[in-house]
Amino acid sequence: MKRYLIVIPFLFAVLTLSAQDRTKTIQFSLVGSPHLSWIKSDLKSNERGPLYFGYYAGVEFDYFFQDNYGFSTGINLENKGGSLIYSDQQILHFDAGPDTMKPGTRITYQLRYISVPLGLKFTSREIGYTTVFADVGLDLMFNTRATATATDNNYDREPISEEISVLNVGYHVEGGIQYSFGNNLSLVAGIEYRSTFLDLTNDLGADKTDNAYINQIGIKLGLAF
C-alpha cells in the first residue's frame, strides 16, 4: 500500500488551490518522457538488475467537466525495459527456439508498448502564467515488440514474443506545471511514476514461477494547445 501514498501530496497541493475560470473544455497536447525503468520480481531470490533508460512519445487529450477537474486520455508509443538476475536455471523461449540459461544469468528485457492512459486530472488556478496539475489513473498497455539480452550464451536483443504478455494494466501518478505563452500555447513539465499490476512474463518453462512488474520514473515534457 505504500506505493499509493505518493498520490496524496499531489492531490493535496492541487485541491487546496482555488479554481480558475477555464475557457477551453478540451486541451490537446504533444508529450514525451525520458525515463528510467526497472523490473522487480516477487521472488526474493531473483535480483533486480541495472536501471534501463527508455522513453515514450505521444498525444494526450484533456476534457474538463469543471473548472479544475477533467478526464485525461491519449495514446503513447513506449520503449522501456529492465533486467533480472535469476537464481535458478531458466528456459528462455526465443522466437528461434528455446534455450536453457544457467543459474545466475542476467536477462535484460527490451520492450515496446502502445499504451492508452485513462486518468483524472486536477489543476490549480492560474498564478501568473503558471498552473499546477496532478494526474492519477490507469494505463492499458499492448506489447508490440519484445527482445532479450542474456549474459549466458551471448544473446543480444533476440526476439522473445512468447515470453512477454501481450496485455498489461498499470497505473500512473503525475505532477507538474503548465506555463502559458498565450495564443492557446503552453509548455508542460512534470515528474511521473508508472507501474504495472499484472505479471510481465508468461513464465514458460520456469523452474519457479514468479510475478515480475515493470516500474518507471521520468520527466514529462510537452506542448499543450
C-alpha positions in Angstrom: 0.0 0.0 0.0 3.0 2.3 0.4 3.2 2.9 -3.3 -0.2 4.5 -3.3 0.7 7.1 -0.7 2.6 9.1 -3.4 -0.8 10.2 -4.7 -1.6 12.2 -1.5 0.9 15.1 -1.9 -0.1 15.9 -5.5 -3.8 15.9 -4.7 -3.4 18.0 -1.5 -1.3 20.6 -3.4 -3.9 20.9 -6.1 -7.1 20.7 -4.2 -6.1 23.4 -1.7 -5.6 26.0 -4.5 -8.7 27.9 -5.7 -10.2 27.2 -9.1 -9.6 29.2 -12.3 -12.0 30.3 -14.9 -11.3 27.9 -17.8 -12.4 29.0 -21.3 -11.3 25.7 -23.0 -13.0 22.4 -22.1 -10.8 20.3 -24.4 -7.0 20.5 -24.4 -4.7 18.7 -26.9 -1.0 18.0 -26.0 2.1 16.6 -27.7 4.1 14.9 -24.9 7.3 12.9 -24.4 9.2 11.5 -21.5 12.7 10.2 -21.0 12.6 7.8 -18.1 14.4 5.1 -16.1 12.7 1.8 -15.7 13.3 -1.4 -13.8 11.8 -4.8 -13.3 11.1 -6.3 -9.9 10.2 -9.9 -9.1 8.1 -11.1 -6.2 10.7 -13.9 -5.7 13.4 -12.5 -3.4 15.9 -15.0 -4.9 15.7 -13.1 -8.3 17.7 -9.9 -8.0 16.9 -6.7 -9.8 19.4 -5.7 -12.5 20.6 -2.2 -13.6 18.2 0.6 -14.4 17.1 0.8 -18.1 16.9 4.1 -20.0 13.7 4.4 -22.1 11.3 7.0 -23.4 7.8 7.5 -24.8 6.1 10.0 -27.1 2.5 10.5 -27.9 -0.6 12.7 -27.8 -2.9 13.4 -24.9 -6.4 14.9 -24.6 -7.9 16.5 -21.6 -11.6 17.1 -21.2 -12.5 19.4 -18.3 -16.1 18.9 -17.0 -15.5 21.5 -14.3 -13.1 24.5 -14.0 -10.3 22.5 -12.5 -11.3 18.8 -12.9 -11.1 16.7 -16.0 -10.6 13.4 -17.7 -7.4 12.6 -19.5 -6.6 10.1 -22.2 -4.4 9.7 -25.2 -2.1 7.2 -27.0 1.7 6.7 -26.5 4.4 4.7 -28.1 6.7 3.5 -25.2 10.1 1.9 -25.1 11.1 0.5 -21.7 12.8 -2.4 -20.1 14.8 -3.8 -17.2 16.7 -6.9 -16.1 16.5 -9.7 -13.6 19.3 -11.9 -12.3 17.7 -15.4 -12.0 18.9 -17.6 -9.2 17.7 -20.8 -10.8 18.1 -22.3 -14.3 15.7 -20.7 -16.8 14.4 -21.9 -20.2 14.1 -18.8 -22.3 11.8 -19.2 -25.3 13.3 -17.2 -28.1 11.4 -16.9 -31.4 14.1 -19.0 -33.0 13.7 -21.7 -30.3 14.1 -22.3 -26.6 17.5 -22.3 -24.8 18.5 -23.1 -21.2 20.1 -20.3 -19.2 22.3 -21.4 -16.3 21.7 -20.1 -12.7 22.9 -16.5 -12.1 22.1 -15.4 -15.7 21.1 -11.8 -16.1 18.3 -11.3 -18.6 17.6 -7.8 -19.9 14.2 -7.3 -21.5 13.7 -4.6 -24.1 10.0 -3.9 -24.6 7.8 -1.7 -26.8 4.2 -0.9 -26.0 1.3 1.1 -27.3 -0.3 2.5 -24.1 -3.6 4.2 -23.5 -3.7 6.3 -20.3 -7.1 6.9 -18.6 -6.9 9.4 -15.8 -8.4 12.1 -13.7 -6.7 15.5 -14.0 -6.7 18.2 -11.4 -5.5 21.8 -12.0 -5.0 24.9 -9.9 -6.0 28.4 -10.7 -3.5 30.3 -12.9 -0.8 32.0 -10.8 0.8 34.5 -13.2 1.1 32.4 -16.3 1.5 29.1 -14.5 -0.9 26.4 -13.3 -0.1 23.3 -11.2 -1.6 20.0 -12.2 -1.8 16.4 -11.0 -3.0 13.3 -13.0 -3.8 9.9 -11.5 -5.1 7.0 -13.5 -4.7 3.6 -15.2 -2.7 2.6 -18.3 -3.8 0.0 -20.8 -0.6 -1.5 -22.4 -0.3 -3.6 -25.5 3.1 -5.1 -26.2 4.2 -4.8 -29.9 7.8 -6.0 -29.6 9.9 -7.9 -27.0 13.6 -8.8 -27.2 16.1 -10.1 -24.6 19.8 -9.9 -23.9 21.3 -12.7 -21.8 24.7 -12.9 -20.2 24.7 -16.7 -20.8 25.2 -17.9 -24.4 25.8 -14.3 -25.7 22.2 -13.5 -26.8 21.8 -9.8 -27.8 18.3 -8.4 -28.4 16.9 -11.6 -29.6 13.0 -11.7 -30.2 11.1 -13.4 -27.3 7.5 -12.7 -28.3 6.0 -15.7 -26.5 7.7 -14.8 -23.2 6.0 -11.5 -22.7 2.3 -11.0 -22.0 0.6 -9.1 -24.8 -1.7 -7.2 -22.5 -0.8 -5.5 -19.2 -2.5 -2.9 -17.0 -0.7 -0.3 -14.9 -1.2 3.0 -13.1 0.4 6.4 -13.2 0.8 9.3 -10.9 1.9 12.7 -12.4 2.5 16.1 -11.1 3.9 19.3 -12.7 3.3 22.8 -14.0 1.9 24.3 -17.2 3.3 27.6 -18.4 1.2 29.7 -20.8 2.8 31.6 -23.7 -0.5 33.0 -24.8 -2.4 32.2 -28.0 -3.5 28.8 -26.6 0.1 27.5 -26.4 1.5 26.2 -23.2 4.7 24.3 -22.0 4.1 21.3 -19.9 6.8 19.9 -17.5 6.5 17.5 -14.7 7.5 14.3 -12.9 5.7 11.0 -13.2 5.8 7.5 -11.8 4.3 4.4 -13.5 4.0 0.8 -12.5 2.2 -2.4 -13.7 -0.4 -4.5 -11.9 0.0 -7.7 -13.9 2.8 -10.1 -14.4 5.2 -9.0 -17.2 6.2 -12.5 -18.3 4.4 -15.7 -19.1 6.8 -18.0 -17.1 7.3 -20.5 -19.9 9.5 -23.4 -18.7 10.4 -21.7 -15.5 11.5 -23.9 -12.5 9.9 -21.4 -10.2 7.0 -19.2 -11.3 7.2 -15.5 -10.3 5.4 -12.3 -10.9 7.6 -9.6 -12.5 6.4 -6.0 -12.6 7.9 -3.1 -14.5 8.3 0.4 -12.9 9.5 3.7 -14.2 10.1 7.2 -13.1 10.7 10.0 -15.6 10.4 13.7 -16.6 7.3 14.6 -18.7 7.6 17.4 -21.3 5.1 18.6 -23.8 3.3 21.4 -25.6 -0.4 22.0 -25.0 -2.7 23.6 -27.5 
